C-alpha cells in the first residue's frame, strides 16, 4: 500500500494513503466532478438555503453571514450558493471559509471562481500541496451593489490535532463564530477512528454560533452495503491487516484511480454525534438527502430520487431514526439548529406539504 506524505503523528497515517494524496490525484482530472449529470442535489440546495434563512432570522446582524464548508473539495455545493448570493434575496454580504486537505481541490475551485465567475484575488493566493502544517492560502472576492461575496481558502493537514484545526479556522474567520457550518457528503467519514471523528464533529459545533446552523451530510447504511458486510466479517475474524478498521461501518474501498481509501458509513452513531453537540435552545434532526441509486445520468433521475427523499422524510419526521431507517438511505443530513423561535423546519417537515405535488 502507498505511504502518505507529510506528518505521521498518528499511527493510522502510516498504514493508509493520506486523503490529501488521494484527492489531489482525483481532482486533477475532470472525472470526479463529472461522475453525475447533476452536480448539486436538489435536497442539498434546499437544505442549505433553509439553514441560511434560519441563521439570518436567529442572528440579527448588519455584517456578513459567515459560512464554513469543512471538506470543501472543489466547492461542489458551496460555490453555487456563493455565486448565486447576489440574486438570492438575502441581504448583506457573504463570507465563506473553505477548508480542505487537498490543495488541488482548493486551487481548482479558486480558478473556477476567478475565471468563470469573475471573482478577483484579494492580495496573494498561493497553495502548497506539500505543506506540513495547515495555513490560510488567501481569498477571492466579488462585490455587487456594495454587497461582498468572499471565499477564504484554508489548506489543512489531516495529521493536525483537532485543536490546531479549530485555531486555524477561527483565525480564517477573524476569531468570530460561524453562522452556518456545513460538511457535504464525505468529509467526516474519511477520518479514521471513532474518537477522532467525534472530536472533529464536536469542533464543528463549537465553531458555530449557538444560534446558528450545523449541517453534516455523510453516507449512511444504505450506501456501500456489500463492503460494509465484507469488512464487518473481516473485523470479526481479526483479518483487517494494517487497515484502520475498528468498528462496523468502517470500510476500505477502491477509487476510480485504483487507490485504497478509508471510509466510515454511519448508522445510529450519526444521531449520537449530533446529540453530543446539542445544547439548550437548540433543535436537532436527521433527514434523508439521497436515496440509494447509481450516479444520476439525467436531471429526471435526480428529481425522481428527490421525490423519494421527500416521501421517506415524511414517514420518519415525527420519530427518531431506527437502524432500519438508515439502511434505506444513501446520504443523510444531520442538523443542529439554534433557530430562536422554535420554528426550524427540515426537509421532512416540507415533505408533508410538498410530497403530493412533487409526485
ZIRALIN-V938009 format. One line per field, one symbol per residue. ss: DSSP state (A for helix, B for strand, O for the rest). burial: I if it has 24 or more other C-alpha atoms within 12 Angstrom, else O. A space follows every 10 residues. Layout:
# ZIRALIN-V938009
ss: ???
burial: ???
This chain:
# ZIRALIN-V938009
ss: OOOOOOOOOO AAAAAOOOAA AAAAAAAAOO OOOOOOOOOO OAAAAAAAAA AAAAAAAAOO OOOOBBBBBB OOOOOOOAAA AAAAAAAOOO OOOBBBBBBB OOAAAAAAAA AAAAAOOOOB BBOOOOOOOO OOOOBBBBBB BBBBOOBBBB BBBBBOOOOO OAAAAAAAAA AAOOOOOBBB BBBBOOOAAA OOOAAAAAAA AAAAAAABBB BBBBBBBOBB OOOOAAAAAA AAAAAAOOOO OOOOOOOOOB BBBBOOOOOB BBBBOBOOAA AAAAAAOOOO OOBBBBBBBB BOOOOOOOAA AAAAAAAAAA AAAAAAOOOO OOAAAAAOBB BBBBBBBOOO OOOOOOAAAA AAAAAAAAO
burial: OOOIIIIOOO OIIOIIIIII IIIIIIIIOO OIIOOOOIII IIIIIIIIII IIIIIIIIIO OOOIIIIIII IIIIIIIIII IIIOIOOOOI IIIIIIIIII IIIIIIIIII IOIIOOOOII IOOOIIIIIO IOIIIIIIII IIOOOOIIII IIIIIIIIII OIOOIIIIII OIIOOIIIII IIIIIIIIII IIIIOIIIII IIIIIIIIII IIIIIIIIII IIIIIOIIOO IIOOIOOOOO OOIIIIIIII IIIOOOOOII IIIIIIIIII IOIIIOIIOO OIIIIIIIII IIIOOIOOOO OIIIIIIIII IIIIOIIOOO IOOOIIIIII IIIIIIIIIO OOOIIIIIII IIOOOOOOO
